[in-house]
Amino acid sequence: MNWDVIEGNWTQYKGQVKAQWGKLTNDHLDVIAGRRDQLTGQIQKSYGVGKDEADKQIDAFEKYLANSRPS
């Protein structure tokens, strides 16, 4: 799955993002609006991790979504 799909269907994925990163509030998710760079920055702020770690977590999340999609 590529990030454009997630961004385009952000309202459908917000719940899964919130489940993955529970420290992110609904306000954070509204500001992020599906933009990967915004999500990266907010994960860095909320969890105190570096950009590389945040990107790694998002990559793993993308793979999880791709593998959990019905065929």
N, CA, C and O of each residue as an XYZ file, in Angstrom:
284
protein
N       0.854     -1.174      0.000
C       0.000      0.000      0.000
C       0.895      1.231      0.000
O       1.901      1.289      0.707
N       0.516      2.193     -0.792
C       1.328      3.400     -0.781
C       0.610      4.482      0.034
O      -0.606      4.442      0.222
N       1.389      5.433      0.504
C       0.858      6.421      1.438
C      -0.245      7.260      0.813
O      -1.113      7.753      1.534
N      -0.241      7.440     -0.511
C      -1.296      8.219     -1.164
C      -2.679      7.638     -0.892
O      -3.651      8.381     -0.758
N      -2.768      6.316     -0.810
C      -4.044      5.655     -0.512
C      -4.486      6.010      0.904
O      -5.654      6.320      1.141
N      -3.551      5.963      1.833
C      -3.869      6.297      3.224
C      -4.287      7.765      3.328
O      -5.278      8.091      3.980
N      -3.532      8.633      2.687
C      -3.855     10.061      2.740
C      -5.223     10.332      2.117
O      -6.003     11.125      2.645
N      -5.509      9.683      1.010
C      -6.779      9.891      0.333
C      -7.981      9.377      1.104
O      -9.100      9.852      0.912
N      -7.747      8.402      1.981
C      -8.821      7.807      2.777
C      -8.562      8.011      4.268
O      -8.870      7.145      5.086
N      -7.993      9.163      4.609
C      -7.540      9.424      5.971
C      -8.632      9.194      7.013
O      -8.365      8.622      8.070
N      -9.842      9.626      6.732
C     -10.906      9.473      7.730
C     -11.149      8.000      8.049
O     -11.522      7.670      9.175
N     -10.947      7.117      7.084
C     -11.118      5.685      7.325
C      -9.975      5.103      8.140
O     -10.167      4.132      8.871
N      -8.792      5.683      8.021
C      -7.615      5.138      8.693
C      -7.306      5.794     10.034
O      -6.465      5.296     10.781
N      -7.972      6.902     10.349
C      -7.661      7.621     11.597
C      -7.786      6.733     12.828
O      -6.964      6.824     13.740
N      -8.788      5.888     12.867
C      -8.967      5.012     14.024
C      -7.802      4.048     14.202
O      -7.372      3.788     15.326
N      -7.295      3.521     13.098
C      -6.163      2.606     13.178
C      -4.891      3.340     13.570
O      -4.056      2.800     14.296
N      -4.741      4.569     13.090
C      -3.590      5.383     13.478
C      -3.658      5.668     14.975
O      -2.650      5.576     15.676
N      -4.845      6.012     15.459
C      -5.027      6.297     16.894
C      -4.743      5.047     17.730
O      -4.169      5.141     18.815
N      -5.144      3.878     17.224
C      -4.873      2.636     17.949
C      -3.370      2.351     18.002
O      -2.869      1.841     19.003
N      -2.661      2.677     16.933
C      -1.220      2.442     16.872
C      -0.449      3.433     17.731
O       0.483      3.058     18.442
N      -0.840      4.689     17.662
C      -0.159      5.759     18.392
C      -1.179      6.454     19.284
O      -1.707      7.509     18.934
N      -1.449      5.857     20.430
C      -2.498      6.314     21.331
C      -2.300      7.694     21.918
O      -3.260      8.308     22.383
N      -1.085      8.192     21.908
C      -0.841      9.534     22.441
C      -1.309     10.626     21.494
O      -1.408     11.789     21.888
N      -1.596     10.265     20.251
C      -2.060     11.261     19.293
C      -3.543     11.518     19.521
O      -4.342     10.583     19.575
N      -3.896     12.763     19.652
C      -5.287     13.137     19.906
C      -6.039     13.282     18.583
O      -5.440     13.291     17.508
N      -7.349     13.393     18.685
C      -8.148     13.637     17.481
C      -7.758     14.967     16.840
O      -7.777     15.097     15.616
N      -7.410     15.941     17.654
C      -6.952     17.226     17.108
C      -5.660     17.044     16.315
O      -5.503     17.610     15.234
N      -4.730     16.246     16.862
C      -3.496     15.952     16.121
C      -3.830     15.313     14.777
O      -3.290     15.698     13.740
N      -4.729     14.332     14.812
C      -5.066     13.605     13.590
C      -5.734     14.517     12.566
O      -5.527     14.356     11.363
N      -6.530     15.470     13.033
C      -7.156     16.422     12.117
C      -6.108     17.323     11.463
O      -6.201     17.620     10.272
N      -5.124     17.754     12.229
C      -4.055     18.596     11.686
C      -3.184     17.792     10.717
O      -2.794     18.299      9.665
N      -2.885     16.554     11.067
C      -2.060     15.684     10.216
C      -2.736     15.484      8.859
O      -2.085     15.551      7.817
N      -4.037     15.241      8.883
C      -4.854     15.127      7.663
C      -4.253     14.183      6.626
O      -4.384     14.411      5.424
N      -3.605     13.140      7.086
C      -3.079     12.139      6.166
C      -1.694     12.420      5.628
O      -1.135     11.593      4.908
N      -1.126     13.567      5.958
C       0.210     13.909      5.452
C       1.266     13.166      6.261
O       1.366     13.330      7.477
N       2.029     12.371      5.586
C       3.029     11.527      6.245
C       4.057     12.362      7.010
O       4.428     12.004      8.128
N       4.517     13.454      6.432
C       5.510     14.276      7.120
C       4.961     14.854      8.416
O       5.688     14.978      9.402
N       3.684     15.205      8.414
C       3.050     15.705      9.633
C       2.937     14.609     10.683
O       3.149     14.854     11.871
N       2.601     13.390     10.239
C       2.519     12.265     11.159
C       3.890     11.963     11.755
O       4.013     11.714     12.954
N       4.909     11.987     10.918
C       6.279     11.760     11.393
C       6.632     12.764     12.489
O       7.126     12.384     13.551
N       6.380     14.028     12.230
C       6.702     15.073     13.203
C       5.936     14.917     14.503
O       6.488     15.126     15.583
N       4.670     14.551     14.401
C       3.864     14.421     15.619
C       4.283     13.204     16.427
O       4.265     13.251     17.657
N       4.660     12.117     15.767
C       5.175     10.945     16.480
C       6.474     11.322     17.195
O       6.690     10.931     18.342
N       7.330     12.074     16.521
C       8.580     12.510     17.141
C       8.291     13.316     18.412
O       8.897     13.074     19.456
N       7.366     14.269     18.318
C       7.045     15.111     19.474
C       6.391     14.322     20.594
O       6.770     14.453     21.758
N       5.411     13.505     20.244
C       4.614     12.822     21.258
C       5.359     11.674     21.934
O       5.122     11.378     23.105
N       6.255     11.034     21.200
C       6.931      9.856     21.736
C       8.417     10.073     22.003
O       9.084      9.177     22.520
N       8.942     11.234     21.664
C      10.339     11.531     21.943
C      11.301     10.651     21.170
O      12.342     10.255     21.694
N      10.961     10.341     19.926
C      11.840      9.522     19.082
C      12.360     10.388     17.940
O      11.824     11.459     17.655
N      13.410      9.902     17.299
C      13.978     10.616     16.163
C      13.190     10.369     14.888
O      12.287      9.534     14.842
N      13.553     11.114     13.858
C      12.874     11.003     12.574
C      12.996      9.594     11.994
O      12.026      9.050     11.465
N      14.191      9.006     12.094
C      14.389      7.657     11.551
C      13.481      6.642     12.228
O      12.897      5.786     11.565
N      13.363      6.735     13.544
C      12.498      5.804     14.284
C      11.034      6.028     13.923
O      10.286      5.068     13.739
N      10.625      7.280     13.823
C       9.238      7.573     13.450
C       8.943      7.029     12.053
O       7.894      6.424     11.833
N       9.861      7.240     11.111
C       9.677      6.709      9.751
C       9.614      5.186      9.750
O       8.832      4.590      9.009
N      10.433      4.566     10.577
C      10.434      3.100     10.682
C       9.075      2.604     11.194
O       8.541      1.618     10.686
N       8.527      3.279     12.186
C       7.221      2.896     12.726
C       6.119      3.071     11.678
O       5.221      2.236     11.566
N       6.192      4.148     10.925
C       5.183      4.386      9.893
C       5.303      3.352      8.779
O       4.289      2.869      8.274
N       6.526      3.007      8.391
C       6.728      1.962      7.380
C       6.109      0.643      7.835
O       5.446     -0.040      7.055
N       6.329      0.290      9.101
C       5.765     -0.950      9.650
C       4.238     -0.874      9.656
O       3.571     -1.871      9.380
N       3.689      0.280      9.961
C       2.241      0.479      9.955
C       1.679      0.308      8.547
O       0.641     -0.327      8.362
N       2.366      0.876      7.555
C       1.940      0.717      6.158
C       1.911     -0.759      5.761
O       0.963     -1.222      5.127
N       2.953     -1.488      6.138
C       3.013     -2.918      5.815
C       1.881     -3.673      6.504
O       1.266     -4.560      5.911
N       1.612     -3.320      7.748
C       0.503     -3.941      8.471
C      -0.812     -3.708      7.740
O      -1.602     -4.636      7.566
N      -1.047     -2.473      7.314
C      -2.295     -2.165      6.598
C      -2.371     -2.921      5.282
O      -3.433     -3.427      4.919
N      -1.274     -3.002      4.575
C      -1.253     -3.706      3.288
C      -1.564     -5.191      3.481
O      -2.262     -5.794      2.665
N      -1.047     -5.774      4.555
C      -1.257     -7.203      4.811
C      -2.633     -7.497      5.396
O      -3.107     -8.631      5.331
N      -3.272     -6.485      5.964
C      -4.579     -6.730      6.588
C      -5.746     -6.392      5.666
O      -6.904     -6.621      6.018
N      -5.449     -5.854      4.498
C      -6.512     -5.529      3.539
C      -7.085     -6.795      2.946
O      -6.337     -7.703      2.585
N      -8.404     -6.872      2.840
C      -8.985     -8.045      2.204
C      -8.627     -8.104      0.723
O      -8.554     -7.073      0.054
N      -8.407     -9.313      0.216
C      -8.024     -9.450     -1.193
C      -9.226     -9.452     -2.090
O      -9.087     -9.559     -3.308
